[in-house]
């Protein structure tokens, strides 16, 4: 949790916000049961998580500010805003690596079953948002 690094673009990951530690813990348990290697999962929480997300890139020098500036021109801007707002409300932000549509669908379903919100899948050149009623096709 709150691994010290710059969270630039979580390629090939599904990200979600969980409201509290109980839901976060239960979701991690289900992810592990589904075969997800939890050592590869990134989690941000609280003020320290918000500092590490660094929405504006100011804590990561010129390159950090430049990259965030580029992201603000794209869809990543919406995800950064949603995730930063969640962290400021003491929620949990979790990034799960996924391989393929089946694993992505399974991860989204697990997050939803634990009332996850702001669920996004980050793919190469695309970010997909999963509204609460959207279902991935098999």
C-alpha positions in Angstrom: 0.0 0.0 0.0 1.1 3.5 -0.8 4.3 2.3 -2.6 6.7 5.2 -3.1 6.6 5.8 -6.9 4.9 8.0 -9.5 1.6 6.5 -10.6 1.8 7.7 -14.2 -0.5 5.4 -16.3 -1.5 2.0 -14.9 -1.4 0.2 -18.3 -3.2 -3.1 -18.5 -4.9 -2.6 -15.1 -8.4 -2.2 -13.8 -8.7 0.5 -11.1 -11.5 1.0 -8.7 -12.4 3.0 -5.6 -13.6 1.2 -2.5 -15.3 3.1 0.3 -13.7 1.6 3.4 -11.2 -0.9 4.7 -13.7 -3.6 5.1 -14.7 -3.5 1.4 -11.1 -3.2 0.4 -10.1 -6.3 2.4 -13.0 -8.3 1.2 -12.3 -7.4 -2.4 -8.7 -8.4 -2.1 -9.7 -11.7 -0.6 -12.0 -12.4 -3.6 -9.2 -11.3 -6.0 -6.8 -13.7 -4.5 -9.4 -16.5 -4.7 -9.8 -15.6 -8.4 -6.1 -16.2 -8.9 -4.9 -12.6 -9.0 -1.3 -12.2 -7.6 -1.9 -9.6 -4.9 1.8 -8.7 -4.8 1.3 -7.1 -8.3 -1.7 -5.0 -7.0 -1.1 -1.3 -6.2 -3.1 0.4 -3.5 -3.4 4.0 -2.6 -5.1 5.3 0.5 -5.5 8.5 2.5 -3.4 11.7 2.3 -0.2 9.7 1.6 -2.0 8.0 -1.3 -3.1 11.3 -2.6 0.4 12.7 -2.4 1.7 9.7 -4.4 -1.0 10.0 -7.0 0.2 13.6 -7.4 -2.6 14.8 -9.7 -0.6 17.8 -11.0 2.8 16.1 -11.1 4.3 18.8 -8.9 6.1 16.4 -6.5 7.8 14.6 -9.4 9.7 17.5 -11.0 9.6 18.8 -14.6 8.9 15.4 -16.1 6.0 14.7 -13.7 4.4 18.1 -14.4 4.9 17.6 -18.2 3.3 14.1 -18.2 0.4 15.2 -16.0 -0.1 18.2 -18.4 -0.3 15.8 -21.3 -2.8 13.7 -19.4 -5.0 16.6 -18.7 -5.5 17.0 -22.4 -6.9 13.4 -22.6 -9.3 11.0 -20.9 -6.8 10.4 -18.1 -7.8 13.8 -16.7 -11.2 12.4 -15.6 -9.7 9.4 -14.0 -7.1 11.5 -12.1 -9.8 13.9 -10.9 -12.1 11.0 -9.7 -9.3 9.1 -8.0 -7.8 12.1 -6.4 -11.3 13.1 -5.0 -11.8 9.6 -3.6 -8.5 9.7 -1.9 -9.3 13.0 -0.3 -12.4 11.4 1.1 -10.3 8.6 2.8 -11.4 6.0 0.3 -9.2 3.2 -1.1 -7.9 3.2 -4.7 -6.8 -0.2 -6.0 -5.0 -1.0 -9.4 -5.2 -4.7 -10.4 -3.2 -6.0 -13.4 -5.3 -7.9 -15.9 -4.6 -10.1 -18.9 -7.4 -10.2 -21.4 -11.1 -9.5 -21.4 -12.0 -12.5 -19.2 -9.7 -11.3 -16.3 -10.9 -7.7 -16.8 -14.5 -8.8 -16.6 -13.9 -10.9 -13.5 -12.1 -8.0 -11.8 -14.8 -5.5 -12.6 -17.4 -8.0 -11.3 -15.5 -8.4 -8.0 -15.2 -4.7 -7.5 -18.9 -4.2 -8.2 -19.8 -7.0 -5.7 -18.0 -4.9 -3.0 -19.6 -1.7 -4.1 -16.6 -0.4 -5.9 -17.0 2.8 -7.9 -15.0 4.9 -10.4 -14.0 1.6 -12.1 -11.7 2.1 -15.1 -9.7 -0.2 -17.3 -6.4 1.2 -18.6 -5.4 -0.3 -22.0 -2.9 0.8 -24.5 -4.1 4.1 -25.9 -7.5 3.8 -24.2 -9.2 4.2 -20.9 -12.6 2.5 -20.4 -15.0 3.6 -17.7 -17.5 1.0 -16.4 -20.7 2.7 -15.2 -22.6 0.7 -12.5 -25.0 -1.0 -14.9 -22.5 -1.8 -17.7 -21.7 -5.5 -18.3 -18.7 -6.7 -20.3 -19.7 -9.2 -23.0 -18.2 -12.7 -22.7 
